[in-house]
Amino acid sequence: MRYRIQELLEKRTQRGVVSAELTRLGDAARAAFDDRLLYLRDQPPPGWRDPHAKRLSPDRDPKCKDIYEIRFKANRVEQRPLGYFGPEIDIFTIVLWATHKGRQWKPREYCRIANERWDEFRRGEIEAREIEID
């Protein structure tokens, strides 16, 4: 099965959470991200593991249940777009762009924010669009 990967759109601006970050990070980051998505879209959820992706551990933070991170490095920082499988069986939805450097996550409340956005999306309060992979 091939998964469609989509990004959440910001309520106010309708900019995609992925598109906005990739524009800021530049072409090298876009290429690294596209490469990662090309691999992941053909993998079922159990195939989303290190070094390409990882399901966050609810043992460390119960709010992280069911959140997956896409893992790649750009501009000397570990990039961690976060998302969920669903709402349909063949879709992965990125809800937040986070980073991880050392032991620090940005934003710090990444699990809470991701959950809030996922809930808003599932209630129909936020839209998403498919990410075009070059």
C-alpha positions in Angstrom: 0.0 0.0 0.0 1.2 3.5 -0.8 0.4 6.1 1.8 -0.6 9.6 1.0 1.2 12.1 3.2 -0.6 15.4 4.0 0.1 18.5 6.0 -2.2 20.4 8.3 -3.1 23.9 7.2 -2.8 26.8 9.7 -6.3 28.2 10.5 -5.5 31.8 10.0 -3.1 31.8 7.0 -4.0 28.4 5.3 -0.2 27.8 5.0 0.9 24.2 5.4 2.9 23.4 8.5 5.4 21.6 6.3 5.5 24.1 3.5 6.2 27.0 5.8 9.2 25.3 7.5 10.7 24.0 4.2 10.6 27.5 2.7 12.4 28.7 5.8 15.0 25.9 5.8 15.8 25.9 2.1 16.4 23.6 -0.8 18.8 21.1 1.0 16.2 20.5 3.7 13.5 20.1 1.1 15.5 17.4 -0.7 16.2 15.6 2.5 12.6 15.7 3.5 11.4 14.5 0.1 13.8 11.7 0.2 12.5 10.6 3.5 8.9 10.8 2.3 9.6 8.8 -0.8 10.8 6.0 1.4 8.2 6.2 4.1 5.1 6.4 1.8 5.7 2.8 0.8 6.1 1.5 4.4 3.3 0.2 6.6 3.3 1.7 10.2 5.5 -1.1 11.6 8.2 0.0 9.0 8.2 3.6 10.3 11.2 3.1 12.6 14.8 4.3 13.1 16.6 5.9 11.3 13.7 7.2 9.1 10.9 7.6 11.5 9.8 6.5 14.9 6.6 6.2 17.0 7.0 8.3 20.1 7.0 6.5 23.4 4.0 7.1 25.6 6.1 5.7 28.4 8.0 9.0 28.5 4.9 11.1 28.1 1.4 9.7 28.0 0.4 12.6 25.7 2.6 11.2 23.0 0.5 8.1 22.3 0.1 7.4 18.6 2.3 10.2 17.4 5.0 9.4 14.8 8.0 11.5 14.1 9.7 11.7 10.7 13.4 11.9 11.3 16.1 13.7 9.3 18.8 16.3 9.7 18.9 19.7 8.0 21.0 22.8 8.9 22.7 20.8 11.6 19.5 20.3 13.5 17.4 17.1 13.8 14.1 17.9 12.1 11.1 16.1 13.6 7.8 16.6 11.7 5.1 15.0 13.8 1.9 13.3 12.7 -0.6 10.5 12.9 -1.9 7.8 10.6 -5.4 8.5 9.6 -8.1 9.6 9.4 -8.3 7.1 6.5 -6.3 3.9 6.4 -3.9 5.1 3.7 -3.1 8.6 5.0 -0.4 10.0 7.3 -1.2 13.6 8.5 1.7 15.9 9.7 0.3 18.2 12.3 3.4 19.9 13.7 7.0 20.6 12.7 9.3 20.1 15.7 13.1 20.0 16.1 15.3 18.1 18.5 18.8 19.2 19.4 20.6 17.7 22.4 17.8 16.9 24.7 15.7 19.9 23.8 12.6 19.7 21.8 11.1 22.8 20.1 8.4 23.5 20.8 8.7 22.1 24.3 5.0 21.1 24.5 5.2 19.2 21.2 2.9 16.3 22.2 0.2 18.5 23.7 0.2 20.8 20.6 0.2 17.8 18.2 -2.8 16.3 20.1 -4.7 19.5 20.1 -4.2 20.0 16.4 -5.1 16.4 15.6 -8.3 16.7 17.6 -9.2 20.0 15.8 -8.5 18.3 12.4 -10.7 15.3 13.3 -13.5 17.6 14.4 -13.3 19.4 11.0 -12.0 22.7 12.4 -8.7 22.5 10.4 -8.1 21.3 6.9 -5.2 19.4 5.4 -3.7 19.0 1.9 -1.5 16.4 0.3 2.2 17.1 0.2 3.7 17.0 -3.3 6.9 15.1 -3.3 9.5 16.1 -5.9 
